[in-house]
Amino acid sequence: MDKQQKHITHYVVAQSHFHTYQKEDWEIERMRTTLIKDLRHARNCFNKELFGNGAKRKPLTYQPLLIPTLEGTKQTTSPKHTLHYNIYLGNIPTVLTTNDIKILWTYCWVEKAHQKDDIYITEPLANTQSHLLQYGTKETQFGNLSCWDFENTQIPYNALNID
């Protein structure tokens, strides 16, 4: 994650419809598996919206940097908490504003993956970058190493290694 920090241009929190309050471990695991599939669907949609067919033909160049961590996979004491993703984005076309990216992500997450319309997106400022990285991986500090969704991680090495 530290190696990609300089390429991260946006931070997204995408809430889901899945609540872990008073759920058994097997139920939470089923929710987690479903949410990983939903993110894959939203990610593929987002890739296509950003880069068209180039995202499939040349993924190491024409895909966004996308590093997702899944938070809330342990039973919670609050009925309001949901499983949600913290997503680090980069390699986004510079013509897009943060609002444009939110519109595209909302379309892919809500309309295509049928998840909750509760999305927060920001550009990390120089003084918040390390805080956002720590925040998105805080569950690893409590021993939950499975919070990093490796299946949905995209690192477009060709695009990022140009400089």
C-alpha positions as CSV (number, residue, x, y, z in Angstrom):
1,M,0.0,0.0,0.0
2,D,2.8,2.4,0.9
3,K,4.3,2.0,-2.6
4,Q,1.1,3.0,-4.2
5,Q,0.4,6.0,-1.9
6,K,1.8,8.6,-4.3
7,H,-0.6,7.4,-7.0
8,I,-3.7,7.6,-4.9
9,T,-5.8,10.6,-6.0
10,H,-9.2,9.8,-4.4
11,Y,-10.6,8.0,-1.4
12,V,-14.0,6.4,-1.5
13,V,-16.2,4.9,1.3
14,A,-19.0,2.8,-0.2
15,Q,-21.6,1.5,2.2
16,S,-23.5,-1.8,1.5
17,H,-26.9,-3.1,2.5
18,F,-25.3,-5.8,4.7
19,H,-25.6,-5.5,8.5
20,T,-23.6,-7.8,10.8
21,Y,-25.5,-7.0,14.0
22,Q,-26.4,-10.2,15.8
23,K,-25.4,-12.4,12.8
24,E,-23.6,-15.7,13.0
25,D,-20.1,-16.1,11.5
26,W,-21.4,-18.1,8.6
27,E,-23.9,-15.4,7.7
28,I,-21.3,-12.7,7.8
29,E,-19.0,-14.8,5.6
30,R,-21.8,-15.2,3.1
31,M,-22.4,-11.4,3.1
32,R,-18.7,-10.8,2.7
33,T,-18.5,-13.2,-0.3
34,T,-21.6,-11.6,-1.9
35,L,-20.1,-8.1,-1.4
36,I,-16.8,-9.1,-3.0
37,K,-18.8,-10.2,-6.1
38,D,-20.8,-7.0,-6.0
39,L,-17.6,-5.0,-5.9
40,R,-16.1,-7.0,-8.8
41,H,-19.2,-6.1,-10.8
42,A,-19.1,-2.4,-9.9
43,R,-15.3,-2.4,-10.5
44,N,-15.7,-3.8,-14.0
45,C,-18.5,-1.3,-14.8
46,F,-16.3,1.6,-13.4
47,N,-13.3,0.4,-15.5
48,K,-15.5,0.4,-18.7
49,E,-17.0,3.8,-17.9
50,L,-13.5,5.3,-17.5
51,F,-11.5,3.6,-20.2
52,G,-14.0,1.8,-22.5
53,N,-12.8,-1.5,-24.0
54,G,-9.2,-0.5,-23.3
55,A,-9.7,-1.6,-19.7
56,K,-10.0,-5.2,-20.9
57,R,-7.5,-5.1,-23.7
58,K,-4.7,-3.3,-21.9
59,P,-5.5,-3.5,-18.2
60,L,-2.0,-2.6,-17.0
61,T,-2.4,0.8,-18.7
62,Y,-6.2,1.5,-18.9
63,Q,-7.6,0.6,-15.6
64,P,-7.8,2.8,-12.5
65,L,-5.6,2.0,-9.5
66,L,-8.1,0.5,-7.1
67,I,-7.2,-0.8,-3.7
68,P,-10.2,-1.9,-1.6
69,T,-10.4,-2.8,2.0
70,L,-13.6,-4.3,3.5
71,E,-14.6,-3.1,6.9
72,G,-17.1,-4.5,9.3
73,T,-16.6,-8.2,8.8
74,K,-16.8,-8.9,12.5
75,Q,-20.1,-9.0,14.4
76,T,-20.9,-5.5,15.7
77,T,-22.8,-4.2,18.7
78,S,-24.5,-1.5,16.6
79,P,-27.5,-2.3,14.4
80,K,-26.6,0.7,12.3
81,H,-23.1,-0.5,11.1
82,T,-22.8,-2.0,7.7
83,L,-20.2,-3.9,5.8
84,H,-18.5,-1.2,3.7
85,Y,-15.5,-0.6,1.4
86,N,-12.7,1.9,1.8
87,I,-11.3,2.2,-1.7
88,Y,-8.2,4.0,-2.8
89,L,-8.3,5.2,-6.4
90,G,-5.7,6.5,-8.8
91,N,-4.9,6.6,-12.6
92,I,-8.2,8.4,-13.2
93,P,-8.4,10.6,-16.3
94,T,-7.5,14.1,-15.1
95,V,-10.4,15.7,-16.9
96,L,-12.8,14.2,-14.3
97,T,-13.6,16.1,-11.2
98,T,-14.3,14.5,-7.8
99,N,-18.0,15.0,-8.5
100,D,-17.7,13.3,-11.9
101,I,-16.0,10.3,-10.3
102,K,-18.7,10.1,-7.6
103,I,-21.4,10.1,-10.3
104,L,-19.7,7.3,-12.1
105,W,-19.0,5.3,-9.0
106,T,-22.6,5.8,-7.7
107,Y,-23.9,4.5,-11.1
108,C,-21.7,1.4,-10.9
109,W,-22.2,0.7,-7.2
110,V,-25.9,1.5,-6.8
111,E,-27.4,0.9,-10.3
112,K,-25.3,-1.9,-11.5
113,A,-24.2,-3.7,-8.2
114,H,-27.5,-2.9,-6.4
115,Q,-25.8,-1.6,-3.3
116,K,-26.6,1.3,-0.9
117,D,-26.6,4.8,-2.2
118,D,-24.4,6.0,0.6
119,I,-21.0,7.0,-0.9
120,Y,-18.4,9.4,0.3
121,I,-15.5,10.5,-1.9
122,T,-12.7,12.9,-1.3
123,E,-9.3,13.8,-2.6
124,P,-6.7,13.1,0.0
125,L,-4.8,16.3,0.9
126,A,-1.1,16.2,1.7
127,N,-1.8,16.4,5.4
128,T,-4.4,13.7,5.4
129,Q,-2.9,11.1,3.0
130,S,-1.2,9.0,5.7
131,H,-4.3,9.2,8.0
132,L,-6.5,7.9,5.2
133,L,-4.2,5.0,4.5
134,Q,-4.2,4.1,8.2
135,Y,-8.0,4.5,8.4
136,G,-8.7,2.1,5.6
137,T,-6.5,-0.6,7.0
138,K,-7.3,-0.2,10.7
139,E,-8.9,-3.6,10.9
140,T,-5.5,-5.2,10.2
141,Q,-4.2,-3.6,13.4
142,F,-6.8,-5.7,15.2
143,G,-5.7,-8.9,13.5
144,N,-8.3,-8.9,10.7
145,L,-5.9,-9.4,7.8
146,S,-8.7,-10.5,5.4
147,C,-10.0,-6.9,5.3
148,W,-7.8,-6.2,2.2
149,D,-9.8,-7.4,-0.8
150,F,-7.0,-8.8,-3.0
151,E,-9.4,-10.2,-5.5
152,N,-10.6,-6.7,-6.5
153,T,-7.3,-4.9,-6.2
154,Q,-6.1,-3.4,-9.5
155,I,-2.6,-1.9,-10.0
156,P,-2.1,-0.7,-13.5
157,Y,1.7,-1.0,-13.4
158,N,2.4,0.3,-16.9
159,A,0.4,3.5,-16.3
160,L,1.9,4.1,-12.9
161,N,5.5,3.5,-13.9
162,I,5.5,6.1,-16.7
163,D,7.3,8.7,-14.5
